[in-house]
Amino acid sequence: MGGARPRYRGEQRAGCAPDRRPRRARQPRGHPVLGPARRKPTGARGSHQTRQSRSGRRPRAPEHQGFARRGAVPHLDDGRRPTTRRISLGDLDTAKNVTWAVPGMTSSSERMEGWVQAAQNIKDEQRTVAGKGDRAVIAWMGYDAPPAPPDLGVFNQEAAEAGASKLAASIRGLDAVRAGNMPRTNVLAHSYGTTTASLGLTQAGVHVDNFVSIASAGIPQSIPTADEIQADHVYAGQARDTLVGFRGFGDQYAYIGRDFSVPYRLDPTNDSFGAETFGADGAVVDTPAGPQQLRGVKDHGVWTKHHEGYLDVGTESLRNVALATTGNGDRVSPAR
């Protein structure tokens, strides 16, 4: 978008160019992909605003002491209760590559800035690995994700089933508005978002080119293999498991979501599932500029203050996500 006025407006639209401040959007009526708009209550501040602090740094997000890349990120602190939001980084009318980024447990609009930054990291890395192109990444917080334990919602599928229908409707919406000119379509999902997205990608009338799972809290037993997911390619990445309470060594939560769910859910990185797996624990990879050391993931989150989350800049995981969502899945680094 880069400051240009989009033809369609959803609940939120954000500019992507790092050197231009996006315009404040009009009150939207809704969008087939982004879903229905929500009216801003009287006295709310900045619900359709994107901004960058005068210091040039991004607004501070919960549990994260800064962001890895410079640029404009939506400021969404409007004083409302947490709700669902969808933000497109890029123009859905023209993009030749569209990626839905589906978050997991504890997701809410209160943490939207962090998820938008993760989506921006994906978009930036897509350009790094695949060159310039007209792409869009949707920070799709379009369902009511379960909170963290002791709430037990993450161990059942109720929230995932409700969210799956909404994600499927969003994908069908793009097919409706871009009929005859469909872009490459991708779904990237994290944690409980993989449960939601996998269910959405088994619904009627839904198909994408690539489905990418990271830190999966488990795929429902109703989807026994990757062949059941309506995607040309299914990818899965997972950092090494570590014990809860031992941050900085690997993923401390994903396996708990899988093993303790009722009924238990499947690990998409297992050979029996049939996904194309990739590495997340760090690797040296060849790039046009020469060998590059990529960091390993040391936490279940997508971003951390030490830049060791699944979608942090400079990680093996982010690079592989970008490759898989740009049609370059044959270049992902292997799981070890």
Buried (B, 14 or more C-beta within 10 A) or exposed (E): BEEEEBEBBBBBBBBBEEEBEBBEBEEBEBBBBBBEBBEBEEEEEBBBBBBBEEEEEBBEBEEBEEBBBEBBBBBBBBEBEBEBBBBBBBBBBBBEBBBBBBBBBBBBBBBBBBBBBBBBBBBBBBEBBBEEEEBBBBBBBBBBBBBEBEEEBBBBBEBBBEBBBBBBBBBBBBBEBBEEEBBBBBBBBBBBBBBBBBBBBBBEEBBBBBBBBBBBBBBBEEBEBBEBBBBBBBBBBBBEEBEEEEBEBBBBBBBBBBEBBEEBBBBBBBEEBBBBBBBBBBBEBEEEEEEBEBBBBBBBBBBBEEBBBBBBBBBBBBBBBBBBBBBBBEBBBEBE
